[in-house]
Amino acid sequence: MRNEEIIKNKILEALKKLDVNVDEVSFDILKTSSPEHGDLASNVALKLTKVLKKNPLDIANAILDNIDQSNLRKIEVAKPGFLNFFFEEDNFSNIVRHILSSEDTYGNLARKNHKICLEFASINPTGDIHLGHARGAAIGDSLARILNAAGYDVKKEYYVNDGGAQVTHLGESLRSRYFGLFNKTLPMPEDGYFGQDVIDIAKLLKDEVGDAYLNEDEKTLNIFIKRGIELELEKIKRDLKMFRVEFDIFTSEKAIRDSGLVEEVIKKLEPYSYKEDNALLLKTSLVYDEKDRVIIKSNGEYTYLLPDIAYHVNKFERGFDSLIDLFGADHHGYIHRMKSALHLLGYDDSRLTIDLIQMVRILKDGKEVKLSKREGVANTLRSLIEEVGVDACRYFFVSRAQSSHLDLDLSVMTAQNNSNPLYYASYAHARLCSVLKQAEDVTYDVNSLFYKEEAELELIKKLNEFEDVIADAAMTLSAHKICLYAQKLAQLIHVFYTECRIINKDDIGVTKNRLALAEAAKITMKRALNLIGVEAPTQM
């Protein structure tokens, strides 16, 4: 049981002795800013002032007189009514023991009977992965790792946009490039795809089938569409795997359209839809939207919203308790439209969370730059990985809240010093690995650990926060909070390394204690970095 839970339970038991209805009590267990104020503090007396109509200092002293003080060094009452809790030194040893026994599962919370569908990336299979997509992939995959650690059953889902006009334009573009390889002119579509990847696919098709597709009929166009999507999606999957991102489920928009579910949704939405200028509109303004939305155009084509509504219905039908969508910043208006549509269909729209991920810029020496090795390709995931590596890409993409614009400074991302936050955290882990390797012949007894130096105690307190950080990051869908934790943990590891002589041949007892703490800190740092898809180096 975590220290916060232990203190909370002690307070609740004391309140029961004072005949306070604990079901109506809400209070906080707080981490203190200074060791002189204890290890934890509570504002319970302040929260009860209006309820009990008493002075908060009197309430705090009454709780103090009735609380179980076992395993605590002391409890102090501080103005204006805080209770400060000081743990016995052995409590810190227990934290280290717990981490050492948990190893790679440290920080994991109890499993919950709650299934989450986390959709992210879902890059249209019409080109390369650009930086906006890449940031979404890094954040989405990190959140999946964090939510799993927090006890949820998470499935990572990729929605393949293989229906609609954009894939038709892909097929037309590919056919035009293919014809050009045989010195035949077929104009590119107005909204065509001009990147090198389409030319490469056309060459591959020529190698596969020769001139067999030199026809302009609809059947041949469908072949170009189908093969183009397959090859573009294969490339996206390869690049994402290189980025340490893999999906549990791929759902096809075309399959959703072909299943008849779209027609079922149209029928269920009939009471909330109407015709205007031969188009069908949905009354989303009845719920959250600023105006009603077209779901079928006047020419009979579906807008992108309608199959998306059917897709979300499909996800609920598959038994998910919650849906989380991570989209680009240009989807702002989508949130109210989708939530309104689900509400009109009778679903609890609070079960859907849509988070938007802001844009990314690449800077070097303060100026925006383009990473481009081929004509028609600029600032792709592959080009950035070639420049700085996977770990730096993952860390920096996640390091800021998704609601914030992100400027990536190449000079910082590649710096081999403490100005680079990834280097700072990674070096902390490598430093611990180095000292543990030096003393690999020394064994420690976990039952005889003892810590008293301030640098030791402050590091242990931070290690003990890891579960809370995971719970908070999961609850708020804030993967960047793991990066913030890693930075603070790295700072305390470096202080511990500098101020506490870990290997002391003149005091083998202290050496063993500190090696155990070094191992616990190493485990926790590796866990933190792995939660955001970053490898923890053993040497640098």
KEBARO-100759 format. One record per residue (C-alpha): x, z, y. Coordinates in steps of 0.05 Angstrom, whole numbers, plus 5000, padded with zeros to 4 digits. Last residue first. Layout:
REM residues N
{{X Z Y}}
...
This chain:
REM residues 540
{{5543 4542 5129}}
{{5531 4577 5062}}
{{5471 4599 5022}}
{{5423 4554 5060}}
{{5349 4572 5064}}
{{5307 4509 5056}}
{{5251 4496 5106}}
{{5180 4482 5084}}
{{5146 4528 5134}}
{{5132 4582 5082}}
{{5202 4569 5054}}
{{5234 4595 5118}}
{{5195 4660 5115}}
{{5208 4670 5041}}
{{5283 4658 5050}}
{{5284 4708 5107}}
{{5248 4759 5065}}
{{5293 4753 5004}}
{{5356 4755 5047}}
{{5331 4818 5082}}
{{5318 4852 5015}}
{{5387 4831 4990}}
{{5420 4858 5053}}
{{5382 4923 5045}}
{{5407 4930 4974}}
{{5477 4914 4997}}
{{5470 4967 5051}}
{{5452 5022 5002}}
{{5507 5002 4954}}
{{5560 5002 5009}}
{{5536 5069 5035}}
{{5548 5099 4965}}
{{5614 5062 4956}}
{{5644 5097 5017}}
{{5719 5081 5024}}
{{5708 5010 4999}}
{{5661 4996 5056}}
{{5621 4932 5048}}
{{5562 4931 5095}}
{{5596 4956 5158}}
{{5536 4968 5201}}
{{5537 4946 5273}}
{{5551 4871 5265}}
{{5513 4857 5201}}
{{5454 4900 5223}}
{{5453 4866 5291}}
{{5456 4797 5258}}
{{5399 4816 5211}}
{{5359 4843 5271}}
{{5365 4777 5308}}
{{5348 4737 5246}}
{{5285 4778 5236}}
{{5264 4764 5307}}
{{5275 4689 5298}}
{{5241 4688 5230}}
{{5180 4723 5259}}
{{5173 4672 5314}}
{{5179 4617 5262}}
{{5125 4649 5219}}
{{5081 4654 5281}}
{{5088 4578 5288}}
{{5042 4570 5228}}
{{4982 4592 5269}}
{{4918 4583 5230}}
{{4891 4646 5264}}
{{4873 4682 5199}}
{{4932 4653 5160}}
{{4984 4669 5213}}
{{4955 4740 5219}}
{{4957 4753 5144}}
{{5027 4724 5138}}
{{5051 4766 5197}}
{{5019 4829 5168}}
{{5054 4817 5101}}
{{5121 4808 5136}}
{{5117 4871 5179}}
{{5156 4913 5128}}
{{5217 4869 5138}}
{{5214 4884 5213}}
{{5212 4959 5199}}
{{5270 4952 5151}}
{{5312 4918 5205}}
{{5296 4972 5255}}
{{5315 5026 5204}}
{{5382 4994 5186}}
{{5403 4982 5259}}
{{5382 5053 5276}}
{{5425 5084 5222}}
{{5388 5131 5173}}
{{5379 5095 5107}}
{{5378 5122 5036}}
{{5373 5088 4968}}
{{5379 5128 4904}}
{{5325 5099 4860}}
{{5345 5027 4874}}
{{5413 5040 4840}}
{{5464 4991 4866}}
{{5512 4945 4828}}
{{5578 4921 4858}}
{{5610 4860 4823}}
{{5573 4812 4869}}
{{5607 4844 4929}}
{{5635 4782 4962}}
{{5574 4743 4940}}
{{5529 4793 4975}}
{{5569 4785 5039}}
{{5563 4709 5037}}
{{5490 4708 5019}}
{{5476 4754 5078}}
{{5513 4708 5126}}
{{5476 4647 5097}}
{{5409 4679 5112}}
{{5428 4697 5184}}
{{5459 4628 5192}}
{{5393 4596 5174}}
{{5356 4636 5227}}
{{5405 4620 5283}}
{{5414 4547 5259}}
{{5338 4538 5262}}
{{5336 4569 5331}}
{{5389 4521 5358}}
{{5422 4554 5419}}
{{5456 4599 5367}}
{{5506 4545 5348}}
{{5512 4481 5307}}
{{5470 4439 5354}}
{{5431 4383 5321}}
{{5360 4404 5341}}
{{5385 4427 5410}}
{{5417 4360 5428}}
{{5357 4323 5398}}
{{5309 4358 5445}}
{{5240 4355 5415}}
{{5185 4363 5468}}
{{5121 4389 5439}}
{{5053 4392 5473}}
{{5018 4458 5457}}
{{4954 4466 5417}}
{{4994 4460 5353}}
{{5029 4525 5370}}
{{5104 4517 5374}}
{{5158 4523 5320}}
{{5121 4480 5269}}
{{5149 4412 5289}}
{{5217 4446 5303}}
{{5224 4475 5234}}
{{5201 4415 5194}}
{{5243 4365 5232}}
{{5304 4410 5231}}
{{5297 4420 5156}}
{{5286 4346 5141}}
{{5349 4321 5175}}
{{5369 4308 5249}}
{{5378 4233 5261}}
{{5358 4203 5194}}
{{5299 4250 5193}}
{{5278 4225 5262}}
{{5281 4152 5240}}
{{5241 4166 5177}}
{{5187 4203 5216}}
{{5179 4144 5262}}
{{5200 4142 5335}}
{{5198 4067 5344}}
{{5187 4009 5295}}
{{5169 3939 5320}}
{{5241 3916 5318}}
{{5283 3958 5271}}
{{5329 4017 5282}}
{{5287 4053 5334}}
{{5290 4124 5359}}
{{5261 4122 5429}}
{{5286 4168 5483}}
{{5256 4214 5536}}
{{5309 4244 5582}}
{{5332 4316 5587}}
{{5399 4305 5553}}
{{5362 4274 5495}}
{{5287 4280 5490}}
{{5236 4260 5437}}
{{5163 4270 5454}}
{{5107 4298 5411}}
{{5032 4300 5423}}
{{4983 4356 5411}}
{{4951 4377 5345}}
{{4877 4391 5345}}
{{4844 4443 5300}}
{{4777 4432 5267}}
{{4746 4490 5229}}
{{4685 4479 5185}}
{{4650 4539 5152}}
{{4622 4557 5220}}
{{4579 4495 5212}}
{{4534 4531 5163}}
{{4502 4470 5131}}
{{4430 4448 5142}}
{{4441 4373 5154}}
{{4430 4384 5228}}
{{4486 4436 5228}}
{{4532 4386 5192}}
{{4518 4334 5246}}
{{4529 4384 5303}}
{{4595 4407 5274}}
{{4617 4335 5267}}
{{4598 4314 5338}}
{{4624 4378 5370}}
{{4693 4370 5339}}
{{4698 4295 5347}}
{{4701 4299 5423}}
{{4772 4326 5420}}
{{4796 4275 5369}}
{{4850 4245 5414}}
{{4892 4308 5404}}
{{4907 4289 5333}}
{{4870 4321 5275}}
{{4877 4380 5229}}
{{4814 4393 5189}}
{{4797 4458 5155}}
{{4738 4464 5108}}
{{4714 4530 5080}}
{{4677 4553 5017}}
{{4694 4491 4978}}
{{4648 4474 4920}}
{{4655 4399 4912}}
{{4588 4389 4947}}
{{4620 4418 5010}}
{{4674 4365 5007}}
{{4623 4309 4995}}
{{4583 4333 5056}}
{{4648 4327 5096}}
{{4657 4255 5070}}
{{4585 4237 5087}}
{{4596 4260 5159}}
{{4661 4219 5160}}
{{4623 4158 5134}}
{{4577 4165 5195}}
{{4629 4181 5249}}
{{4670 4117 5239}}
{{4611 4076 5266}}
{{4573 4040 5212}}
{{4560 3966 5221}}
{{4488 3941 5228}}
{{4501 3895 5288}}
{{4467 3945 5335}}
{{4517 3997 5312}}
{{4500 4052 5262}}
{{4521 4125 5277}}
{{4514 4123 5353}}
{{4521 4192 5383}}
{{4474 4235 5425}}
{{4502 4270 5486}}
{{4541 4332 5507}}
{{4547 4355 5435}}
{{4535 4425 5409}}
{{4466 4428 5377}}
{{4408 4384 5400}}
{{4459 4338 5434}}
{{4478 4314 5364}}
{{4413 4274 5363}}
{{4440 4218 5320}}
{{4434 4146 5345}}
{{4416 4083 5307}}
{{4429 4017 5344}}
{{4377 3962 5355}}
{{4377 3975 5430}}
{{4359 4048 5416}}
{{4334 4073 5348}}
{{4326 4146 5332}}
{{4358 4202 5291}}
{{4343 4276 5280}}
{{4285 4272 5231}}
{{4322 4214 5195}}
{{4384 4255 5182}}
{{4370 4266 5108}}
{{4359 4191 5100}}
{{4424 4173 5135}}
{{4461 4224 5092}}
{{4434 4193 5028}}
{{4455 4124 5052}}
{{4525 4149 5065}}
{{4527 4182 4996}}
{{4514 4115 4961}}
{{4580 4120 4924}}
{{4609 4055 4954}}
{{4618 4085 5023}}
{{4652 4148 4995}}
{{4695 4104 4951}}
{{4715 4062 5011}}
{{4734 4125 5049}}
{{4780 4142 4991}}
{{4797 4215 4975}}
{{4867 4235 4956}}
{{4872 4305 4928}}
{{4929 4354 4913}}
{{4976 4328 4967}}
{{5051 4327 4975}}
{{5094 4344 5035}}
{{5168 4359 5026}}
{{5188 4308 5081}}
{{5217 4263 5027}}
{{5149 4270 4994}}
{{5117 4249 5059}}
{{5161 4186 5063}}
{{5146 4167 4992}}
{{5071 4179 5001}}
{{5070 4137 5064}}
{{5106 4080 5028}}
{{5056 4082 4970}}
{{4999 4082 5021}}
{{5027 4019 5055}}
{{5035 3985 4987}}
{{4964 4001 4963}}
{{4932 3986 5031}}
{{4966 3918 5035}}
{{4947 3902 4963}}
{{4873 3916 4975}}
{{4870 3881 5043}}
{{4910 3821 5019}}
{{4866 3815 4957}}
{{4804 3821 5001}}
{{4829 3763 5044}}
{{4837 3721 4980}}
{{4764 3733 4962}}
{{4741 3719 5033}}
{{4771 3649 5034}}
{{4833 3628 5073}}
{{4875 3606 5014}}
{{4950 3606 5004}}
{{4947 3665 4957}}
{{4981 3633 4896}}
{{5041 3610 4937}}
{{5092 3654 4900}}
{{5058 3712 4865}}
{{5106 3771 4864}}
{{5163 3745 4909}}
{{5112 3720 4960}}
{{5076 3787 4956}}
{{5142 3824 4971}}
{{5155 3778 5030}}
{{5086 3793 5058}}
{{5099 3868 5048}}
{{5164 3863 5088}}
{{5129 3826 5144}}
{{5075 3880 5147}}
{{5129 3934 5149}}
{{5165 3899 5207}}
{{5108 3916 5253}}
{{5058 3867 5284}}
{{4992 3895 5261}}
{{4931 3857 5286}}
{{4879 3874 5337}}
{{4873 3802 5363}}
{{4883 3775 5292}}
{{4948 3738 5278}}
{{4939 3662 5277}}
{{4950 3624 5212}}
{{5007 3574 5215}}
{{5039 3549 5151}}
{{5114 3548 5144}}
{{5109 3579 5074}}
{{5133 3647 5098}}
{{5084 3639 5156}}
{{5025 3640 5107}}
{{5047 3709 5084}}
{{5053 3734 5156}}
{{4982 3710 5171}}
{{4956 3740 5106}}
{{4987 3808 5123}}
{{4956 3807 5192}}
{{4887 3789 5164}}
{{4892 3844 5111}}
{{4913 3895 5163}}
{{4857 3873 5210}}
{{4807 3883 5153}}
{{4838 3952 5142}}
{{4825 3970 5215}}
{{4753 3945 5214}}
{{4724 3994 5165}}
{{4744 4024 5098}}
{{4811 4045 5070}}
{{4819 4106 5113}}
{{4850 4149 5057}}
{{4830 4221 5069}}
{{4888 4266 5045}}
{{4871 4335 5018}}
{{4912 4397 5007}}
{{4874 4446 4963}}
{{4878 4520 4980}}
{{4856 4579 4938}}
{{4867 4636 4987}}
{{4910 4697 4976}}
{{4951 4702 5041}}
{{5009 4668 5006}}
{{4963 4608 4992}}
{{4942 4608 5065}}
{{5015 4608 5087}}
{{5035 4551 5040}}
{{4974 4509 5062}}
{{4990 4526 5135}}
{{5060 4499 5125}}
{{5034 4434 5095}}
{{4986 4424 5153}}
{{5038 4441 5206}}
{{5090 4393 5177}}
{{5040 4337 5165}}
{{5009 4344 5234}}
{{5078 4341 5265}}
{{5093 4279 5224}}
{{5028 4244 5245}}
{{5046 4254 5318}}
{{5117 4232 5304}}
{{5099 4166 5271}}
{{5089 4152 5198}}
{{5095 4077 5188}}
{{5039 4026 5185}}
{{4968 4008 5164}}
{{4950 4060 5112}}
{{4916 4103 5165}}
{{4949 4171 5165}}
{{4908 4226 5133}}
{{4958 4277 5161}}
{{4913 4338 5147}}
{{4854 4361 5106}}
{{4854 4433 5082}}
{{4798 4446 5032}}
{{4793 4521 5024}}
{{4767 4560 4964}}
{{4754 4634 4971}}
{{4754 4686 4915}}
{{4813 4721 4947}}
{{4880 4737 4915}}
{{4915 4799 4942}}
{{4969 4785 4993}}
{{5038 4753 4982}}
{{5092 4782 5027}}
{{5144 4788 4972}}
{{5129 4740 4916}}
{{5200 4713 4912}}
{{5229 4783 4900}}
{{5173 4834 4889}}
{{5219 4888 4859}}
{{5271 4880 4914}}
{{5217 4879 4968}}
{{5184 4942 4942}}
{{5251 4979 4935}}
{{5268 4962 5007}}
{{5201 4989 5031}}
{{5210 5052 4988}}
{{5277 5064 5020}}
{{5244 5064 5088}}
{{5194 5115 5064}}
{{5252 5158 5041}}
{{5270 5171 5114}}
{{5204 5208 5123}}
{{5156 5171 5169}}
{{5142 5189 5241}}
{{5070 5179 5265}}
{{5049 5180 5338}}
{{4977 5198 5354}}
{{4956 5174 5423}}
{{4913 5213 5471}}
{{4933 5202 5543}}
{{4985 5228 5531}}
{{5022 5238 5465}}
{{5003 5277 5403}}
{{5059 5280 5352}}
{{5059 5272 5277}}
{{5119 5293 5234}}
{{5166 5273 5177}}
{{5109 5241 5140}}
{{5105 5235 5064}}
{{5049 5287 5064}}
{{5018 5300 5132}}
{{4945 5300 5110}}
{{4904 5304 5174}}
{{4859 5361 5195}}
{{4898 5396 5251}}
{{4924 5329 5277}}
{{4853 5302 5280}}
{{4834 5361 5323}}
{{4896 5351 5367}}
{{4877 5278 5378}}
{{4806 5297 5396}}
{{4830 5348 5446}}
{{4878 5297 5477}}
{{4821 5246 5480}}
{{4777 5295 5521}}
{{4708 5300 5490}}
{{4643 5261 5493}}
{{4646 5249 5417}}
{{4627 5175 5421}}
{{4655 5163 5490}}
{{4723 5192 5473}}
{{4726 5164 5402}}
{{4767 5102 5420}}
{{4818 5144 5457}}
{{4825 5190 5397}}
{{4835 5130 5350}}
{{4891 5099 5392}}
{{4940 5101 5334}}
{{5016 5100 5331}}
{{5068 5075 5281}}
{{5143 5087 5271}}
{{5149 5143 5322}}
{{5149 5144 5397}}
{{5223 5159 5401}}
{{5235 5097 5357}}
{{5212 5052 5414}}
{{5160 4997 5421}}
{{5112 5027 5371}}
{{5073 4987 5319}}
{{4999 5000 5327}}
{{4944 5023 5281}}
{{4880 5007 5317}}
{{4811 5038 5320}}
{{4738 5024 5303}}
{{4692 5081 5282}}
{{4619 5071 5264}}
{{4629 5073 5189}}
{{4673 5134 5198}}
{{4614 5178 5217}}
{{4652 5238 5244}}
{{4640 5304 5208}}
{{4709 5331 5227}}
{{4730 5331 5154}}
{{4707 5258 5151}}
{{4751 5244 5212}}
{{4812 5272 5175}}
{{4798 5226 5115}}
{{4792 5166 5162}}
{{4859 5184 5195}}
{{4895 5189 5128}}
{{4865 5122 5106}}
{{4889 5088 5170}}
{{4959 5118 5162}}
{{4965 5092 5090}}
{{4937 5024 5110}}
{{4988 5016 5166}}
{{5044 5036 5119}}
{{5026 4981 5069}}
{{5000 5000 5000}}
